[in-house]
Amino acid sequence: MPKQKGGSPFTDSWFEMPFWILLFLIVVTLILLASFGIFNPKPPTPPSIRPTFIPGQTEHKPSFVINNAYMETLDSSYTFNAFFTAHNWNSDYKLYARFVTDLNQLTDFEIVKDPPRFFTYKIKSPKPPKTAYVEAYISYDDIPIGPTQKLDIDLTTLQVSQHSS
């Protein structure tokens, strides 16, 4: 069949219709690939690691125990002492403690020096306290974690400080 003069090269050709369909499919495919981000891939995210417990190797949350607490007396001065044992401790955690007696009900928690082993508190009073206890808790970034532990102090067995001059 002779070619018509003028017009496009695809005029009256069997190739005209499939060419435009093919071009349309290529454009649609490129648009879809671009919308799914194939041309600017994101870096793969690392897989989330679930902590697993390995006996003897896995780090546990820090904990502490109030081993002993007692009161010493010297005239009208009373010194309270508490001893702590800490487990799985590092410098990110802080231990706060306070002594509460019937003479000073509203004491603030104070930081126990690192590593947490010993805490002392002194009060002056003309009369001895009738009740006393020590409270302590662990803090991470000044946010308490875990429960507050409490230990009553037996005031019947007072220890008298030896003062040498």
JOJOQUI-V993188 format. One line per field, one symbol per residue. psi: psi as a letter, one per 20 degrees, with the letter a starting at -180 (. if undefined). burial: 1 if it has 9 or more other ideal C-beta (glycine too) atoms within 8 Angstrom, else 0. A space follows every 50 residues. Layout:
psi: ???
burial: ???
This chain:
psi: pqqqpraqijpkqiigghghgggghgggggggghhjkhimqqqppqqpop pqpopihpprqqrrpogqprpqqodkppppqqpqpqqlqrihqqpqrqpp rihnhmqqpqppqpqogppqpqqpqhqqqhqqrqqqrqqolkopqrrpqp pqpoihmppppooq.
burial: 00000000000000010010000000000000110000000000000000 00000001000111010011111000111111110101100011111111 10000010010100011110101010001001111111100000000010 101010010000000
